[in-house]
């Protein structure tokens, strides 16, 4: 495929295949770049310009990017819009690498993994909820943590019915 003829794009394709369910923020110097479908999604959700690598040539590759120093706001916006973001950093330096800078995903950001203060909604609680149902004991057990305050609560209650809606008990960003 023409998109993946260069060593850098081959590296991108290899990493993207491992994180196919994520928007891949691929570090190139001072920017995180998105390519192909990720770029099309990113440009729409983030309201940034969609351009192309090899523009005007056969096999042009849709791309867009954001400065790494401002990436938190962009990542947060993608996550709030329902996307998972895989952050792929340059592990090596151009001086250490003869051909290609080594890169690897260092973090996947989802609603349940946001811990950076600047990404959390500071005007609301940020709960993670775990539920366990023991039908033999007719008991519902819940634990939830507010990742913005560190509060942690465990509750047990009789199971009210066979169909439990955990949202009745707590509005959480993610349930486990």
Buried (B, 14 or more C-beta within 10 A) or exposed (E): EEBBEEEBBEBBBEBBEEBEEBBBBBBBEEBBBBBBEBBBBBBEBBEBEBBBBBEEEEEBBBBBBBEBEEBBEBBBBBBBEEBBBBBBBBEEEEEEEEEEBEBEBEEEBBBBBBEEEEBBEEEEBBBBBBBEBEEEEEEBBBBBBBBBEEEEEEEEEEBEEEEBEBEEBBEBBBBE
